[in-house]
Amino acid sequence: MFKIAVLVSGGGSNLQSIIDTISTSKVGYEISCVIADRECYGIERAKKNNIETKIFDRKILKKDISKKIDEYLGNRVNLVVLAGFLSILDEEFINKRRRRIINIHPSLLPKFGGPGMFGMRIHRAVMEAKEFESGCTVHYVDAGIDTGEIIEQKKVKIEVDDTAETLQKKILVEEHKLLPKAIRKLMKIN
């Protein structure tokens, strides 16, 4: 069985989309554990589904968070999925798992990625730039921020009456489809 670890920092709606996909389809993968860098609802979602959880508090561990996650994971997963995980993993952790860590980002990378570009900041920037479309991207994690090779993207048209908030909601719907699709794709090539 192809095993994944999902790393979260917030509500865990992308985690829930993976859980739902696993429960309704024969996908050939399972979530071995959910790791958070703080107390968050994503951990509660995992517990409700009897998935092993672990919290590595980023405020306490600071630069050692990657080391602690690495020690905890060992070699027990095939893929690490960042699903709203806000801590930056160090280069040693990333290099050890080259092409086995993915992230979902709520824009059409390379646009609106990089340091400080997360959450509503992205959608506000997209609207301020008067873009005609946005979307979401699943990409490999490398030593940069949102710079890894793109695996999958989904475009979302921006309507005249859209706001940053309505755009966020439309993109989140697509994220929930795109992330499980990307995991299935990678399962087949790993």
For each residue, the residues with C-beta under 8 A, 3 or more apart:
1: 28 29 30
2: 28 29 30 78 79 187 190
3: 29 30 31 32 76 77 78 79
4: 18 29 30 31 32 77 78 79 80 81 183
5: 31 32 33 34 35 73 77 79 80 81
6: 15 18 31 33 34 35 42 46 81 83
7: 34 35 36 37 69 80 81 82 83 85
8: 12 14 15 34 35 36 40 42 43 83 84 85
9: 36 37 38 40 42 84 85 86 87
10: 40 41 42 84 86
11: 40 41 42 84
12: 8 15 16 34 40 41 42 43 44 45 46 83 84
13: 16 17 84 172 176
14: 8 17 18 83 84 104 175 176 179
15: 6 8 12 18 19 31 34 42 45 46 83 84
16: 12 13 19 20 45 176
17: 13 14 20 21 175 176 177 179 180
18: 4 6 14 15 21 22 31 81 83 179 180 183
19: 15 16 22 23 31 45 49 51
20: 16 17 23 24
21: 17 18 24 25 27 180
22: 18 19 25 27 29 30 31
23: 19 20
24: 20 21
25: 21 22
26:
27: 21 22 180 183 184 187
28: 1 2 184 187
29: 1 2 3 4 22 78 79 183 184 187
30: 1 2 3 4 22
31: 3 4 5 6 15 18 19 22 34 46 51
32: 3 4 5 52 76 77
33: 5 6 46 51 52 53 54 72 73 77
34: 5 6 7 8 12 15 31 42 43 45 46 51 52 53 54
35: 5 6 7 8 53 54 55 56 69 72 73
36: 7 8 9 39 40 42 43 53 54 55 56 85
37: 7 9 55 56 57 58 65 85 86 87
38: 9 55 57 58 59
39: 36 43 55
40: 8 9 10 11 12 36 43 44
41: 10 11 12 44 45
42: 6 8 9 10 11 12 15 34 36 45 46 83 84
43: 8 12 34 36 39 40 46 47 53 55
44: 12 40 41 47 48
45: 12 15 16 19 34 41 42 48 49
46: 6 12 15 31 33 34 42 43 49 51 52 53
47: 43 44 50 51 53
48: 44 45
49: 19 45 46
50: 47
51: 19 31 33 34 46 47
52: 32 33 34 46
53: 33 34 35 36 43 46 47
54: 33 34 35 36 72
55: 35 36 37 38 39 43
56: 35 36 37 61 65 68 69 72
57: 37 38 60 61
58: 37 38 61 62 65 87
59: 38 62
60: 57
61: 56 57 58 64 65 68
62: 58 59 65
63: 66 90
64: 61 67 68
65: 37 56 58 61 62 68 69 87 89
66: 63 69 70 89 90 92 93
67: 64 70 71 90 92 93
68: 56 61 64 65 71 72
69: 7 35 56 65 66 72 73 89 93
70: 66 67 73 74 92 93 96
71: 67 68 74
72: 33 35 54 56 68 69
73: 5 33 35 69 70 76 77 80
74: 70 71
75:
76: 3 32 73
77: 3 4 5 32 33 73 80
78: 2 3 4 29 100 187 190
79: 2 3 4 5 29 100 101 102 183 186 187 190
80: 4 5 7 73 77 97 100 101 102 141
81: 4 5 6 7 18 101 102 103 104 179 183
82: 7 85 101 102 103 104 141
83: 6 7 8 12 14 15 18 42 104 179
84: 8 9 10 11 12 13 14 15 42 104
85: 7 8 9 36 37 82 103
86: 9 10 37 118
87: 9 37 58 65
88: 145
89: 65 66 69 93 94 101 141
90: 63 66 67 93 94
91: 94 95 143
92: 66 67 70 95 96
93: 66 67 69 70 89 90 96 97
94: 89 90 91 97 98 101 141 142 143
95: 91 92 98 143
96: 70 92 93
97: 80 93 94 100 101
98: 94 95
99: 140
100: 78 79 80 97 190
101: 79 80 81 82 89 94 97 140 141
102: 79 80 81 82 138 139 140 141 151 182 183 186
103: 81 82 85 138 139 140 141 146 148
104: 14 81 82 83 84 136 137 138 175 178 179 182
105: 109 113 122 136 137 138 139 146
106: 122 123 134 136 168 171 172 175
107: 111 112 113 117 122 126 134 135 136 137
108: 111 112 133 134 135 136 137 153 155
109: 105 112 113 137 139 146 150 153
110: 113 146 147
111: 107 108 126 131
112: 107 108 109 117 122 125 126 134
113: 105 107 109 110 117 137 145 146 147
114: 117 144 145 146 147
115: 145
116: 121
117: 107 112 113 114 121 122 125 145 146
118: 86 121 122
119: 122
120: 123 124 164 165 168
121: 116 117 118 124 125
122: 105 106 107 112 117 118 119 125 126
123: 106 120 126 127 134 164 165 167 168 171
124: 120 121 127 128 164
125: 112 117 121 122 128 129
126: 107 111 112 122 123 129 131 134 158 164 167
127: 123 124 130 131 158 162 163 164 167
128: 124 125
129: 125 126
130: 127
131: 111 126 127 134 158
132: 157 158
133: 108 155 156 157 158
134: 106 107 108 112 123 126 131 155 156 158 167 171
135: 107 108 153 154 155 156 171 174
136: 104 105 106 107 108 153 154 156 171 174 175 178
137: 104 105 107 108 109 113 150 152 153
138: 102 103 104 105 150 151 152 153 178 179 182
139: 102 103 105 109 146 148 149 150 151
140: 99 101 102 103 148 149 151
141: 80 82 89 94 101 102 103 148
142: 94 147 148 149
143: 91 94 95 147
144: 114 147 148
145: 88 113 114 115 117
146: 103 105 109 110 113 114 117 139
147: 110 113 114 142 143 144
148: 103 139 140 141 142 144
149: 139 140 142
150: 109 137 138 139 153
151: 102 138 139 140 182 185 186
152: 137 138 178 181 182 185
153: 108 109 135 136 137 138 150 178
154: 135 136 174 177 178
155: 108 133 134 135
156: 133 134 135 136 167 170 171 174
157: 132 133
158: 126 127 131 132 133 134 162 167
159: 162
160:
161: 166
162: 127 158 159 166 167 170
163: 127 166 167
164: 120 123 124 126 127 167 168
165: 120 123 168 169
166: 161 162 163 169 170
167: 123 126 127 134 156 158 162 163 164 170 171
168: 106 120 123 164 165 171 172
169: 165 166 172 173
170: 156 162 166 167 173 174
171: 106 123 134 135 136 156 167 168 174 175
172: 13 106 168 169 175 176
173: 169 170 176 177
174: 135 136 154 156 170 171 177 178
175: 14 17 104 106 136 171 172 178 179
176: 13 14 16 17 172 173 179 180
177: 17 154 173 174 180 181
178: 104 136 138 152 153 154 174 175 181 182
179: 14 17 18 81 83 104 138 175 176 182 183
180: 17 18 21 27 176 177 183 184
181: 152 177 178 184 185
182: 102 104 138 151 152 178 179 185 186
183: 4 18 27 29 79 81 102 179 180 186 187
184: 27 28 29 180 181 187 188
185: 151 152 181 182 188 189
186: 79 102 151 182 183 189 190
187: 2 27 28 29 78 79 183 184 190
188: 184 185
189: 185 186
190: 2 78 79 100 186 187
